[in-house]
Amino acid sequence: MALLHRVALFTTLAMAVCGAELFTQTVPDDFYQRKDLSDCLERFHAPKLYDSQCLIFGGTQVNVTELTEGVCPTCLWTNSKVLPAQFFQTAGFGEITLGGGSVPTLLKTALSATDPTQCSESLRGHRKSRVRFLWPEGEQDVKQYCSGTLIDYNTVLTSASCTKNAAGVHPVEVEILEERVKIVEIQVHPQFEELSPHHNLALVRLEKYLNDTEHVAPSCMPLQKSSEICTDRQTHDPVACWDKFAERTKRNLLNNLCSSQNIRSSTVRLIWSAQDDQQQSCVGTVIKPDTVITSIRCMLEHRDTPPVEVAFNDMGNERRVKVVKTLKHPGNKKGSRNRDTALLLLAKPLENLIPNCIQSLVADKRFNRTQVPVYKQETSSGILGLPASRMCNGRMLDSFRELVGETVAHSSQYTCWDTDQRLVPGTIPVVRGAGLLDESNRFIHGVTTDFSTYGSVDPLVSVNLTSYIDWITRFVLYRPPKLELVFRGGEDEFDFGSSCVLKNGTTGNCMPEYGCERTINEAKSVQDITICGFEGSVSYVCCPIGHQDFPPIPEIEHPSVVSLLPSLPYENVRLVAFE
């Protein structure tokens, strides 16, 4: 019995995730901090940098007697530096590929190293996002060709017409890779009417949250992502968001795949309008086509004036690009190395200067071929993806206008796809509620409609999700109120010891009233007291420093993980040489 010829990636992590549950009750990190969905691709599909070895399978079944006593049948070499040879043999039970099924018999196979590029191309897009709906026992789903697509940790996007059968009964669970999760909420688009094909969308909330595994990941709507990070429009906690970004960026640059020479070639020099050779020079590293990372502390050597250009070497000649905006870590304290991160946004992209080792992490490649989900009885999921490579034009566009009407055709509500008439009309139906995904399953370009079937002389029509992004975002990012929240007075939240200003202009700190008796006793009326807010039955007042019975302990600034990691050129640390 021959093993399938597949590319497999062996890492310690791969061994750990085998058999892991796809969903969990645990709330994901920073779940309550997101404000939009533009980080979907980075959150769920950013390639992970592993120093791993790609191996090609090709072997045969082996009898147990061929192994000597004491041989470990599951041993594989994961580090390219200790591979026994370019070609060698191994044997064992269990998983033979990421996501593959278990093998009940002992197998041996010949393994050979392969090119990392080939490996990454082969593994791309194997993570699933399609789900099927399960109905209460005894209830038959008359909409037999319905499906949905995961678009977040616990959210499924589908058609409104797929959310109940003829008897008005709703599905109760979804299933993906044989794991089932309960449905806790279904929201149909408010403008959907059962007798009308328009606004045929619904969102489904699941009881559990998706785990970070190699098997399943949500598909992302192709939204325009701003170069700015951690803005008030994107997160509730900009400081924590910047911390996470700075640490992730530095760890990527410190990975073994990034050499010092590679990083040096991506280093640019910061230029000020009034350049002073006596002042410390500053450098940065290109981490995205239009983004340079550098340090706040070095820029402060040039006072409050931001750099106006960055300079770099191009085939022996110096080239310059203008800086259009400077972003600084909001948690940085002047002169501190802690949280010492700044970003410079450039007027022109510098793709060629991005370090090769992280280029795949920032590349936003969208595959041209969109997979149209059609029903296929013989497939394991009942869904077969067939390609549609271009938008409608000519006769297909005319048919689209006839189908939906001139007014709707000129709106952004639908997308018209040219199917190239690949199949006999009507023989294979399009799966209702299914997403039109790209070849990698990373992007969802629309949801199927009831207007046509794939392969007919008519075009395929899908719902354009960008027209509904506000409604989708509100549903996905809904967060139930936290139980620990308390009422606080005024426009801003406060904590014990928060800075405040009294009505006479004196500065102080927010203290419980029992810790500021002198101020309370000296006040002639309640109007003389500045109230910070309330926590339970305790009033917090603005207490001058000399009146505080229990002065707040000054906050200790702990060094961030970023400052504890080895230094890189963009941090402009002159005392530590980069090797």
N, C-alpha and C positions, 0 to 999 in steps of 0.2 A: 504494500500500500504506500504509494508515493506521497510525500508531503507536497503541499501546494508551493509553487515558486513565488514567494512573496518577500517584500522587504520588511524587515522587522527592526525595531529600535530597542536595544537592551540597555536599560539603566537601572540603578537601584530603585528609582521611583517607580519604574514600570512594574517591578516585582511587588511594590507596596500597594499599588492601586488595584491589582487584580483581585476581584471579589469584593471591592469596596462598594457600599451602597451609593446609588446615584443621588438620593435625596436625603435631607437631614432636617431635624427640627431646629437646629442651631441657626440663629440669625447671622447672615454673612457680615464680615467686617465692613465698617462704614456704611452699612445699609441705610442708616438714618441720615447720612450726610449728603447724598446725591440730590441734585436739583434738576438735572436733565439727563438725556440718554446718549449724549454725544461721546461718552467714554466707553460705549459698549464694546467696540472692537478691541481697545486696549485692555479692557477689563476681562473679557472672555477669550480672546483669540491672540493675545500677544505671544509670540513664540518664546519658549523658555530656553535659556542658554545652558546646555549641559555638555560636559566634556565626555561625549559618549561615542560609541563605535557602531556604525551601520553594518549589518551583516546580511548576506543573501542566503536564504534557505534553499536546500535542494538535497533531500536525503531519502532514506528508506526505513522500513520497519526493521526492528532488530529483536532477536529473542533474548530473554532475560539471561540465558546461559552464556551469552557473549560477553557479559560484564563480569569482571572479577569482584570478589568480595571487598567491600570498603570503598568502592567507587561511588562518588556522589553524582547521580545522574542529572542533577539540575544545575550543575556548575557551568557558567558562561563567563567569558572574559569581557568586562565592560569598559576597560581603559585601553585605548589604542597602544599605549606604551608597553603593556604587558601581554598583548596578544601573542599566543604561542607561534603563530605563523600567519601568512596571508591566507592560507587554506588549511583548515583543520576540521576535526570531527568532534561532536558532542552528542549526548543522548539524554533522554529524560521523559517524564510524563508531563501532563498539564498544558498550560497555555503555550502556543507556538508563535503567536503574533499578538500585538496589542489589539484587544477586542476579539480575538479569535476564540473558538470553543475549545474545551478541554479534550485531550486525547486519552482514551482509556488504556491504550496499549503503549508499551515502552518503545520509543522511537530513537533512532540515531540519525544524524544528518551531517552533511558536509557544509561548512560555513566558510564564507570568503568575505573579506572587507570590500566595501564599495564606496564610491564617491559621496561625500556628505551632501552635495547638491542634489544628487539623484535620490538620496535618502529622504531629504526634506520634501522634494517634489512628490515622492511616492506616498508620504504620510499625510500630506496636506489634504484637508477636507474630509477626513474620515470620521469626524465627530458628528453625531446625529442631533437633529433638533425637531424632527417630525414626531408627532404623537398621534395616537388614535383614541377616540372616545369610547368609554364603556358605559353601558346603560344598566338600570336596575334589572334584576333577574325577572324574566318573563316579559320584559318590554323589548319589542323588536324595533331596531332602528331602521325606519323606512328610508332614511337618507344614507344608504349603505356605502356611498363613496365619499364620506366626510373625513376630514383630517384637520390638524391644527399644527402650529409651529411655536416652539418655545422662543420668546423674545427677551426673557429676563429670568432671574432666579426662580420665580414662582408664577410667571405669567405666560399664558398661551393665547395666541392670536388665531382667530378662525372666522368663518362666516356666521352671521346671525342666524341664517336658515339652518345651520348645523347644530344649534343649541337646544332644539326640542323636536320630538317626532310628531306624527299626526295626532297623537293622543295628548299632546301638550306636556309630555314627560321630558325632563332634562337629563343629560348624562351625569353620572355621579363620580366617575374617575377618568383619568387619562392613563395610558400605558405607553412606555418607551423602553425598548430593550428588555421586555418582560418584567419591568418593575412598574407597579401601579401606585398612583398618588390620588388622594381624594380631592374633589373640587369643592371649594368653599364659597365661591362667588362667581356669578356669570353676569356680565354687563353688556347688553346689546346697545349698539349705537342709537342715541335718542331719536334720530331722524329716520330710522329704518321702519318700513311698513311691510307687512307680510306679503301684500299683493303687488309690491313694487320691487324691482331688482336693485334699486339704488341704496347706497349707504349700508350695504350688506356686510357688516363687520360686527364682531363680538370679541370681548376680552374675558378670559377665564383665569381666576386666581386659584392657585393650588394650596393645599394645606402645608406642604413642606417646601424647603428651599433646595435648589440644585447644588450639589457638591462640585468642587473643582476636580474633575476627572478627565482622563484622556478619551472618554467614550462619548460624552454628551456635552454640548455647549449651545447656548442660545444663538439664533441667527440675528444679525443686527440690521436695522434700517440704515441705508447709506446716507446719513446726515452729514451736513457740512460741519467739520470740526474746526473750532477756532484755535489759533496758535496760542492764545492766552490760556492759562491754566488756573484752576482753583479760584475762579471769580465768584462773586456773590450769586451769580446766575447759575453756577454749576455745583456749589457745595454750601452746606451750612457751617462748615468748619474749615476756613481757608488755611489756618496754621497746620492742622493735622494733614490736610490734603497736600500742602507743600512739603511737609516732612516725608510723606510717603513717596512723592515724586522724586525728591532729591536723593533719598536712599536707593530707590529702584534704579535711577539713572547711574548713580555711582557704582552700584554693584554690577550693573551691566558692563560698565567700562573697565572694572577690575577683573572681569571674568578672564579665564585663561585664554579664551579665543581672541581677546584684545591684546595685542602686543604694544610695547611702549612706542615702537616705530609707527604703528598704525595710528596711535593717539596723537603723536607729534605731528603727523601729516594732516591731522584734522584740527590743529591748533591755529587760532587767528590772533592777531594783535589788536588791542583796542586803541582807537585814535580819538583824541579830543580836539575841539576846534582851536583851543589855545594850547598847543602841545609844548610842554616844558620838559626838556631832557634831564633836568635835575630831579624830577619826580619819578617815583617808582613806576615802571611799565607794568601793564596788566595784559593778560592773555585770557582766552576763552576757548572752548571746544565746541565745534559744530555737532549738535545731536539730532537735529531735524533740518530739512532743507532750508528753512527760514529762521532757525533758532540756534543761538549760541548760549552756552551755560558758562557763567563766570562767578566771581565773588564780589559781594557787596563791599567788604572791608577794603579791597584793593581800589575799588572805584572811589571810595571816600577819600583816598589820598589826593584825589583831584577835586576835593570839596564836593559841592552839591551838583556840579555840572555833569550830566551823563555823557558817555562817549557818543560821538556822532557817526563814526564809521568803524568797520573792522577791516584789517589788512591781512592778506595772505599771499603766499608765493604761488605763482602759476607759471610753470615752465621757465623759472628763472626771473620772471617779471613780477613786480608787486602789483596786486590788484586790490581795489577797495570797493566795499559795498556799504551803503548807508544804513544806519540804525534808525528804525522808525518808532520803536517803543522800548522802554526799559521796565522790566517787572522785577520786584524784589520780594523775597520771603517776608511775609508780614510779621513773623515771630522773631526776626533778627533784632538784637540790641546793638546799638552803635558801637563799633569797634570789636565786637565779639566774633570769634570763629564759629560759635554755635549758630546753626541755621544761617550760615553765611553763603546763601545761594541767590543768584540773580540770573535772569534770562534777558537776552537782547533779541528783539524781533527785527529781521532784516527786510530790506526793500526788495531784494532779489534772492531767489533760492540758490543754495550751494550744495546740490545733491552729491557732487563728486567729492566733497570734503567730509561727508558723514563716515565715521569709522565702519569698515566693512563688517565688523563683528556685531554691530547693532543696527545695520541698515535694514535688515528684515523686520526689526521690531517697530520701526517707524513707517515703513512702506505701507501705503494704503492701496494695495492693488485690488482692483475689482475685475473679476473675470467677465469677459464679454459674453460668454455662453450662459444663458439662463436655463435652468432645468424645469421643464413643464411637467407637473405631477399628473400622470395619467394612471388609470386603474389597470393592474396587471395581475391576474389571479395566481400565476405561478410564482410570483416573487414573495419573499418571506413577509414583507410588510404590506403587500397588496398594492404598492405604489411603484411605478417605474418612471424615472426621470428622462424626458426626451428634450433635445436641445431646441431653443429658439434664439437665434443669434442677432436679430436686428428688429428695429421698430417698423411699424407699418408704413408703406408708401404705395402710391399708385392705386391699383384696384382694391387692395386690402384696405387702404385708408378710406376709400369710398364706401366699402362694405361696413366699416366701423361707424361711419357717419349715419348710415341707414339703420344700423342696429340701435344706437343710443340716442340719435337725434343730433342736429347741428349744434344746439346750445350746449349739451353735455359734452359733445366731442371737442368743443373748443375750450372746455374747462379743464381743470387739472385733476378731476375726480378719477379718471381711468387712464390706463396705459394700454396702447394697442400694440400687439406683438405679431410679427409676420411668422407664420408657422411653416412656410415653404411647402405646404401641402404634402407632408411626409407620409401621412396615413390615409387610408380610405375613409371618407367622411362618415362619422357616426359609429365606427366600429369600436373605438376605444374612448370611453368618456373621461373628461378631465375630473380629477378628484376635487370635490367641493370643499371649500374652506382651507385648502392646502396652500402653503406659501410657494411662490416662485423663487427658488433659491439659486444662487450661482453654483458653479461646479465644486466650490470648496465648502458649501453650506454655511459660509460665514455671513453672507448677506441675503436678506429677503427683499425682493424687489416688488412684491405685490401679493395679493390674495386672489385666487381664482374666482370667477363669477359664473353665472348661469347663462351668459349670452351665447356661448358657442362651445363646440367640442374640438379637441386638438386634431389638426390635419385636414379639416374641412376647407372649403373654398372661402369660408369666413375667417376673419382673424381671431386670435385669442385675445380676450379682454380681461385685464386684471385691475383690481382696485389699487389706485396710487396711494400708498401709505403716507407719503409726505403731506398730503392734504388733510390727514387726520392726526398729525403728530401731536397737537396740543391735547386732544382727547386721550390718545394712547399714553402720553407722558403723565397726565394727571392720574390715570388708573395705575400705571406701573409704579409710580413713586408715592402712592398713597401710603402713609405710615400711621398705624393706630397710635393714639396718644400714649406716651410713656406714663406708667403709674407713678413714677417718682417725681413728676413735675409738680411744682407748687406755684401759687400765685405770687407774682412779684409786682411791686408798684413802679410807676414811671415807664418810660419807653424802653429803657435798657435793662437787661438782667444784671444781677449783682451777686457777689459772693461775700463771705466774711472777709473784711479787710479791703474790699474794693475801694478805689479812690472816688471821692465825691467832693462837691463844693457847697458850702453853706450859703445861705441867702446873703450874707455880708461879704462874700467873696473868699472867706477862709477855706483852705483845703482841709480835708479830713479823710476818714475811712468809715465805711459802713459797719456799724457795730450793733449787736442786740441792745435794746434799751437798758437792760440791767448792767451792761458794761460801760455805760456812759451817764452815770447818775448826775454828775456835776452839770452837764449840759441840760439835762431834764429839769433839775432843780432851779437853775438860773433862768430858764425860759419863762417869760411872763404869760405866754399863751401858747396854744398848739401851733399857731401860725409862725412862731419863732423857730420851730423845730423843722429841720429838713428830713423828710421821710425817704429812706431808700426803698422800702417795700416791706413785705410781710412774708413770713414763712411759718405756716400754721397759725398759732395765736401770738407769735412773737413779732414785735415791731422792730425793724432795723432802722436806725437813725444815722445821720451823718455826724460823726463825732470828731471834733478837732483833736489834733495829735496830743495836746497837753491835757485833755480831759479823759483820755482813754484809760479805763481801769485795767483792761487786759489788752495791751497793744498787740496787734497782729504780728506773727512771726514773718519776717521777710521771706519771700519766695526764693527757694534755692534753685538756681538754674542748672539743671543736670545736662551734661554734654550729650548731644544727639548722637545717634548711631553713625551718622555721616562723618562727624568730626573725629570719631574713633577709628574709622577705616583708614587704610594707607592713603597718603595724599596723591592728588592728581594735578597736572599742570594748571587746569582752569581754576583751582583753588588759590593759586598764587601764593603758596607757602614757600618763602625763600629759604627757610631753615632746613627743609627736607628736600633732598635731591630726588628727582624721579628717575628710576632706573627701568 
